Amino acid sequence: MHDDIDFDQILNQYRSDPFEYIDVRTSHTGLLQFRAKEEDVVEGVTGEWQHIKGTLLFELERERNIKPVHSSVIGVVSSIERSLEGKFVEAGETVMTIRHPLKKREIIERILKNVLSIFPAPERAKYFFAMDIQSRIDKHGQRSISIKPNDEILTMSLMKRDTPVSYQGAPGIIHSVYFEPGQTIDQGQPLLGICSEDTLPLIQKIIARVKAEWD
């Protein structure tokens, strides 16, 4: 499993470009006025209760109402669509890109998604572990849970109806969990990362290597 992945190459890619490039899109229609410029350093949401807004990036005016849009991440504004300044834009328009420096934890998460078998959300809904699975996780931890195809491992809560979700994928153990119970997850977003038991030592080696070699 995953024997064909060149981890040295992956690590070298992150060393040469340890950033994520995040496109910032308009939340709704309106007249666009930028409040940040290229190469500005921006801050994300901060504060003990995440109550301090990030750097103001731009404003949208619609029907004389002004909607400020703040950065959700730390980074540097790498590009701005200046041709849209002062113009009416549609919802979902990409207006700027932020270069976000990846932390060690984020790099590990991205590498793991190349290694693990990802089980995605079948629908946009809230998810919970099945009661027996949650009980075993509470007692022994998620990596003690072996699953195989057609095991009912999750409950999907949608429109006030709960539906069992059966696992579809290669047998393995639950290595990573990408959701909080009761959190709404979009369709196709990762729920679980599964690995075979014989792959676990390789994954632990990768994580140890990133932790040792990264600043």
Secondary structure, DSSP 8 states (H G I E B T S, - for coil): --TT--HHHHHHHHHH--EEEEEEE-SS-EEEEE---TT-EE---BSTTS-B---EEEEEEETTEEEEEE-SS-EEEEEE-GGGTTSEE-TT-EEEEEEEE--HHHHHHHHHHHHSEEEE-SSSEEEEE-HHHHHHHHHH-GGG-EE-TT-EEEEEEETTEEEEEE--S-SEEEEEE---TT-EE-TTSEEEEEE-TTTHHHHHHHHHHHHHH--
